Amino acid sequence: MSLMRTKSVEQSIADTEDPDHKLRKELGALDLMVFGVGVTIGAGIFVLTGTVAASNSGPALALSFLIAAVACALAALCYAEFASTVPVAGSAYTFSYATLGELVAWIIGWDLILEFTIGAAALSTSFSGYLQELLDGTPFEVPTQFGSAADGFIDLPAVVIALLVMLVLIRGTKLSSMVNQVVVAIKLAVVAAVIVVGVAYVDPSNWTPFIPDSQPVGDAEGGFRQLPLITTLLGIEPAVFGIGGVIAGAAVVFFAFIGFDVVATTAEEARNPQRDIPIGILGSLAIVTVLYMAVSLVVTGVQSYQDIDPDDPAPLATAFSAAGVSWVGDLISVGACIGLVVVAMILMLGQCRVAFAMGRDGLLPRSVAKVHPSFGTPYRITLITGFVVAAIAGFVDLSTLADLVNIGTLFAFILVSLGVVVLRRTRPELPRSFRTPFAPVVATLATLLCFYLMLNLKGETWERFLIWMALGFVVYFVYGRRHSRVGRAEREERSGQPRDTEVR
């Protein structure tokens, strides 16, 4: 039984018509673009700006965002072609299954489960922190024992928001899209206020030097595990700031761009995926890139990077408070609180769609891919995802998991970029409403740049990633390989038995 067996594009599309596993086509180009902007503008811009400016890039934070955006744009072009050619739920998982084989598809699906689930839990916890900051000193202040897994018994606000998001997703993607459009409008208004008001308080001297001189960091606590992997592999002296710091910063702020790949997971629910998916992916990426660079210039102009606390969970609010504009700081806190809810919601949506596709293919129990008869959503996997996210957010003290989410996403981008080239060679006759320009060159550049950014992540991030992937191999060889629908069809074809497509 070949580990590299593929699921044909035609079979992937045909599976979407299975009555028990068919999703409603409710989303248009605007819905998809809003989904992309909604999930992208979140923890990355509200939290990571201070960390990266103070620890890696200085005022050149804007360049870090630009480098990360270039990597995303290259991968986005590949994503857009794939999603318009294979408009099926599952994103990179489905694309890889059609081109690179079942084992690679499993690896990427398992990787995306980690990215989306842990990311949603971390964002639920971050939401709780912002909410408690807003409620401090009011009659609605959350008691310590119910506001933190570290200092109390449970992070109750994080649990509640995760479960509420779960209920919204079960009700349907159109409802979640409507909620998302309202919240995205609020977030954009907050970001616009930061830029417009902030310009008046910018001190250009804070941008000098724009790229601070490189500074050695000495022996980091924890050894190589706390250093970018590339410094260990190449024997480079660890340093912060300088060009190396800008690139390392790009690997971190990459988290702020995660979102357009979630748009691809909803391809099966798009009314016209061949047209709408590319618009949603590229449109959302263009919008957030401009906003991120503007915000990064404002925050490093209002407050010197040397005065920013890298551990501050609300660097934008702090910068404006330090400038004497506390009301803007409060506005930012409200916007961040709202934004984190939407990001958590769309990450959970992406996780549900990936697991749904894997269940429909038999790599996970097919029963989890059951669709609700009234709402047309995969309610079983949504329930499982919601309770898992709530449990992690409520009882686990999560430090920043941005690096872990980054490495998983970059890995997914690499496989999608390679998949475009493979599909062009193996299935040149497939209709492609969107074609990646200069595909071999763009795909190669996307692969190399994403891998280089991966090498700039910490050694401990690589350790955790490899442990999770090793666990995934165990699950695949124990369950997924034996229950794969494609594998079962191969066995039945060899034995001359009729094909069995019953849900198990």
Secondary structure, 3 states (H helix, E strand, C coil): CCCCCCCCHHHHHHHCCCHHHCCCCCECHHHHHHHHHHHHCCHHHHHHHHHHHHHHHHHHHHHHHHHHHHHHHHHHHHHHHHHHHCCCCCCHHHHHHHHCCHHHHHHHHHHHHHHHHHHHHHHHHHHHHHHHHHHCCCCCCCCHHHECCCCCCCEHHHHHHHHHHHHHHHHCHHHHHHHHHHHHHHHHHHHHHHHHHHHCCCCHHHHCCCCCCCEECCCCCCHHHHCEHHHHHHCCCCEECHHHHHHHHHHHHHHHHCCHHHHHHCHHHECCHHHHHHHHHHHHHHHHHHHHHHHHHHHHHHCCHHHCCCCCCCHHHHHHHHCCCHHHHHHHHHHHHHHHHHHHHHHHHHHHHHHHHHHHCCCCCHHHHCCCCCCCCCHHHHHHHHHHHHHHHHHCCCCCCHHHHHHHHHHHHHHHHHHHHHHHHHCCCCCCCCCCCCHHHHHHHHHHHHHHHHHCCEHHHHHHHHHHHHHHHHHHHHHHHHHCHHHHHHHHHHHCCCCCCCCC
